[in-house]
Amino acid sequence: MRRRAFAIAAGSLSLTAALGPMGISTAHAQSKSIVYLTPGLDLPFWRYLSKGVESVAKEKGYGYQALDSRNSAQTQLQNAQDAIAKGVAGIVISPTDSSTAPAVLSLAAEKKIPVVIADIGTNSGDYVSFIISDNYEGAKGVGEALAAALKEKGWSKESVGLITISQARKNGQARTNGFRDGLKAGGATGKEAGLQQMQAYTADETFKYTQDMLTANPGMRGLFVQTDQPAIGALRAIKAARRQGEVLVAAFDGIPDFVDLLKSGDIVASGMQQPYLMGQRSAQAMFTHLEGGKPEKQITVPILVVTSKNIDEVLPTVKTTVFANEVK
């Protein structure tokens, strides 16, 4: 009996020695991790959101890994299977589109692994919480800002084109509807110069779409690109066609390049989601659940409508919540 008691005491001492500063054993901390499934880390938006999730996971003493789906539903499903096989504590997912999320949610539910959805949304399935930007109101604000800029130029009756994210995504639908309503509310009455949906989400793809629109609509005076990096391709195409100053560009989301482009007027407005803040809110919802609480089923994060006129005023906030403190 004495030998057994001694062994137990020794084991207790070993466990105590393994405790970290917050009273969690190193072995336990290493066995707990959060995985983020993202459409593509090549887009700054998803990278910033990933950093937000990571900041909270590390603060809680959990491991963290981001798995890139490369805009492929098949890769996303494989990433989910890999994460589930490792027995992660929870999954945060930004789906490739709303129709691909249910398959991941179903797999996770079978193994009782909680899932938080960060942006885009799902057509069905069970999840802990859905963190979403107010895409409709943000895009409506962009539409109003572009309408005001067109009005200043005397172009309110001229055509405006749209290059959108997938309209199979609920956030894509909201951005399109909000923007159209914003143009109307702002008094822009020109026809729509076509709508192209991105597939590769690259600047080169948007360059081609913009070229095609400019050719088909010589009188086009406005263009809305529904995400950040691809907007650079639109600006390149406008410059290549020698139409600088003749086509006003509005965008969505934000990359550091946008700061100078907004100040110069090359981009007149951008509805900037706050991806770092969204990532934090997503992870916080996950840990509320893991700790026995019940987070709100939907958490809405406001969008900053940043224009050439207010960029200096809102820049301090943008640097933190949009650019994840990567911009000095």
C-alpha positions in Angstrom: 0.0 0.0 0.0 2.8 2.4 0.9 4.5 1.7 -2.5 1.2 2.4 -4.3 0.7 5.6 -2.4 4.2 6.7 -3.2 3.7 6.0 -6.9 0.5 8.0 -6.9 2.2 10.9 -5.1 5.1 10.8 -7.6 2.7 10.9 -10.5 1.0 13.9 -8.9 4.3 15.7 -8.6 5.1 14.9 -12.3 1.7 16.3 -13.3 2.2 19.4 -11.2 5.6 20.0 -12.8 3.9 19.8 -16.2 1.5 22.6 -15.4 1.9 25.8 -17.3 1.4 29.3 -15.9 -2.4 29.0 -16.3 -2.7 25.6 -14.7 -3.0 23.6 -17.9 -0.6 20.8 -18.6 1.6 21.1 -21.6 0.5 17.7 -22.8 -3.2 18.8 -22.5 -2.6 22.1 -24.3 -0.9 20.3 -27.2 -3.8 17.9 -27.5 -6.2 20.7 -27.9 -6.3 22.7 -31.1 -8.6 24.8 -33.3 -8.5 24.4 -37.1 -9.6 27.1 -39.6 -10.8 26.0 -43.0 -10.4 28.9 -45.4 -11.2 29.3 -49.1 -7.7 30.6 -50.0 -4.9 32.2 -48.0 -3.7 34.0 -51.1 -6.4 36.5 -50.5 -5.5 39.0 -47.8 -9.0 39.0 -46.4 -8.8 35.3 -45.4 -5.3 35.7 -44.1 -6.4 38.6 -41.8 -9.4 36.6 -40.6 -7.1 33.6 -39.9 -4.9 35.8 -37.7 -7.9 36.9 -35.7 -8.9 33.3 -35.0 -5.3 32.4 -34.2 -4.9 35.3 -31.7 -7.8 34.0 -29.5 -6.8 30.4 -29.8 -3.3 31.1 -28.6 -4.6 33.3 -25.8 -6.6 30.3 -24.6 -3.6 28.0 -24.8 -4.8 26.0 -27.8 -2.9 25.0 -30.9 -3.9 26.4 -34.2 -3.8 25.5 -37.8 -5.2 27.1 -41.0 -6.0 24.7 -43.9 -6.3 26.2 -47.3 -9.1 24.8 -49.5 -7.9 26.6 -52.6 -11.4 27.4 -53.6 -12.1 23.7 -54.1 -15.0 22.0 -52.5 -13.2 18.7 -52.7 -10.1 20.1 -51.0 -12.2 21.7 -48.4 -13.9 18.3 -47.6 -10.5 16.6 -47.5 -9.2 19.2 -45.1 -12.2 18.7 -42.9 -11.7 15.0 -42.8 -8.1 15.5 -41.9 -9.0 17.9 -39.0 -11.7 15.6 -37.7 -9.3 12.5 -37.9 -6.9 14.4 -35.6 -9.7 15.0 -33.1 -9.5 18.8 -33.0 -11.5 20.6 -30.3 -13.3 22.7 -32.9 -13.5 23.9 -36.5 -14.0 27.4 -37.8 -14.9 27.4 -41.4 -15.2 30.0 -44.2 -16.8 27.8 -46.8 -15.9 27.9 -50.5 -19.6 28.8 -51.0 -22.8 28.3 -49.1 -23.7 25.0 -50.9 -20.4 23.2 -49.9 -20.7 23.9 -46.1 -23.4 21.3 -45.3 -21.1 18.4 -46.2 -18.5 19.6 -43.7 -21.1 20.3 -41.0 -22.4 16.8 -41.4 -19.0 15.2 -41.0 -18.3 17.2 -37.9 -21.7 16.5 -36.4 -21.0 12.7 -36.7 -17.9 13.1 -34.5 -19.5 15.8 -32.2 -17.0 18.4 -33.2 -18.4 21.9 -32.9 -18.2 24.2 -36.0 -18.4 28.0 -36.2 -19.0 29.5 -39.6 -17.0 32.7 -40.3 -18.6 34.5 -43.3 -20.2 33.2 -46.5 -22.8 31.0 -44.7 -24.4 27.7 -45.3 -27.5 26.4 -47.0 -28.2 23.9 -44.2 -26.7 22.0 -41.3 -26.0 22.5 -37.6 -23.4 24.9 -36.3 -22.5 26.7 -33.1 -22.6 30.3 -34.4 -22.4 32.2 -37.7 -20.3 35.4 -37.8 -21.2 37.6 -40.7 -20.6 41.1 -41.9 -23.6 43.2 -42.8 -22.9 42.7 -46.5 -26.1 44.3 -47.7 -25.7 47.6 -45.7 -22.0 47.7 -46.5 -22.6 47.3 -50.2 -25.5 49.7 -50.1 -23.1 52.3 -48.6 -20.6 51.7 -51.4 -23.4 52.1 -54.0 -24.4 55.4 -52.5 -20.8 56.6 -52.4 -20.2 55.6 -56.1 -23.5 57.3 -57.1 -22.4 60.5 -55.3 -19.1 60.4 -57.2 -20.8 59.8 -60.5 -23.1 62.7 -59.8 -20.2 65.0 -59.1 -18.9 64.1 -62.6 -22.3 64.5 -64.3 -22.4 60.8 -65.0 -25.5 59.7 -63.1 -27.2 58.4 -66.2 -24.2 56.4 -67.4 -23.7 52.6 -67.1 -22.1 50.7 -64.2 -20.6 47.2 -64.3 -20.3 44.6 -61.6 -17.6 42.0 -61.1 -18.9 39.9 -58.2 -17.9 37.1 -55.9 -19.9 33.8 -56.4 -23.6 34.5 -56.4 -24.0 31.0 -54.9 -22.7 32.6 -51.7 -25.2 34.3 -49.5 -22.8 37.2 -48.9 -22.4 37.6 -52.7 -26.1 37.9 -53.2 -26.3 40.5 -50.4 -23.5 42.6 -51.9 -25.1 42.6 -55.3 -28.5 43.5 -54.0 -27.2 46.1 -51.6 -25.0 47.8 -54.2 -27.9 48.0 -56.7 -30.1 49.5 -54.1 -27.4 52.0 -53.1 -26.9 53.2 -56.6 -30.7 53.7 -56.9 -30.9 55.5 -53.6 -28.0 57.7 -54.6 -29.7 58.7 -57.9 -27.6 56.7 -60.3 -30.0 55.7 -63.1 -27.8 54.3 -65.8 -28.1 50.7 -67.1 -26.1 47.9 -65.7 -23.1 47.2 -68.0 -23.1 43.5 -67.3 -22.2 41.2 -64.3 -19.3 38.8 -64.2 -18.8 36.3 -61.4 -15.2 35.6 -60.3 -14.0 32.0 -60.2 -10.3 32.3 -59.6 -10.5 35.5 -57.5 -7.3 36.9 -59.1 -6.3 40.3 -60.5 -5.6 38.7 -63.9 -9.1 37.3 -64.1 -10.6 40.7 -63.2 -8.3 42.4 -65.7 -9.9 40.3 -68.5 -13.5 40.8 -67.2 -12.9 44.6 -67.1 -11.4 44.6 -70.6 -14.5 42.8 -71.9 -16.8 45.2 -70.2 -15.0 48.3 -71.5 -15.1 46.9 -75.0 -18.8 46.0 -74.9 -19.8 49.3 -73.0 -17.7 52.2 -74.3 -19.7 54.6 -72.2 -19.3 52.7 -68.9 -18.4 55.2 -66.1 -18.6 53.0 -63.0 -17.4 49.6 -61.9 -17.9 47.7 -58.6 -15.5 44.9 -57.8 -16.7 42.8 -54.9 -13.4 41.9 -53.2 -10.0 43.5 -52.7 -7.0 42.1 -54.6 -9.0 41.5 -57.9 -9.8 45.3 -57.9 -6.1 45.9 -58.8 -6.7 44.0 -62.0 -9.6 46.3 -62.9 -7.4 49.4 -62.4 -4.8 47.8 -64.6 -7.3 47.2 -67.4 -8.7 50.7 -67.2 -5.1 52.1 -67.4 -4.3 49.8 -70.4 -7.4 51.1 -72.2 -6.3 54.7 -71.4 -9.5 55.3 -69.5 -8.0 56.6 -66.2 -10.3 59.2 -64.7 -13.1 58.1 -67.0 -14.3 55.0 -65.1 -14.8 55.3 -61.3 -14.0 52.2 -59.4 -15.6 51.0 -56.1 -14.4 47.9 -54.3 -15.1 45.7 -51.3 -12.9 44.5 -48.5 -9.4 46.1 -48.2 -5.7 45.6 -48.7 -2.9 48.0 -47.7 -2.6 49.2 -51.4 -6.1 50.6 -51.0 -5.0 53.3 -48.6 -3.0 55.3 -51.2 -5.6 54.4 -54.0 -8.4 55.9 -51.9 -6.3 58.9 -51.1 -5.6 59.5 -54.8 -9.1 58.8 -55.9 -8.2 55.8 -58.1 -10.7 54.0 -55.9 -13.6 56.1 -54.8 -15.0 53.8 -52.1 -14.6 50.4 -50.5 -16.8 48.6 -48.1 -14.2 47.2 -45.8 -15.2 44.2 -43.7 -13.2 43.8 -40.5 -11.7 40.4 -41.0 -9.4 40.4 -38.0 -12.3 41.3 -35.8 -14.4 38.7 -37.5 -11.8 36.1 -36.8 -11.7 37.1 -33.1 -15.4 37.0 -32.8 -15.5 33.5 -34.5 -13.0 32.1 -32.0 -14.6 33.8 -29.1 -17.9 32.1 -30.0 -16.2 28.8 -30.3 -14.6 29.1 -26.8 -17.9 30.2 -25.3 -19.3 26.9 -26.5 -16.3 24.8 -25.4 -16.5 26.4 -22.0 -20.2 25.5 -21.6 -21.8 28.7 -22.7 -24.2 29.5 -25.5 -23.0 32.1 -28.0 -25.5 34.0 -30.2 -26.5 32.0 -33.2 -25.6 34.9 -35.5 -23.1 37.6 -34.7 -23.1 40.6 -37.1 -19.9 42.7 -37.6 -20.4 46.1 -39.1 -18.7 47.1 -42.4 -16.7 50.3 -42.7 -17.5 52.3 -45.8 -14.2 53.9 -46.5 -14.1 56.7 -49.2 -11.6 59.1 -50.6 -13.0 61.7 -48.3 -12.9 59.9 -45.0 -9.9 57.6 -45.3 -7.7 59.7 -43.0 -10.3 59.8 -40.3 -11.0 56.0 -40.2 -7.4 54.8 -41.0 -6.4 54.1 -37.3 -9.4 51.6 -37.0 -8.7 50.1 -40.4 -5.1 49.3 -39.5 -6.2 47.1 -36.6 -9.5 45.5 -37.5 -9.1 45.2 -41.2 -5.3 44.8 -41.8 -4.5 42.9 -38.6 -1.8 45.4 -37.6 0.3 44.6 -40.6 0.2 48.2 -41.8 2.3 50.8 -40.0 
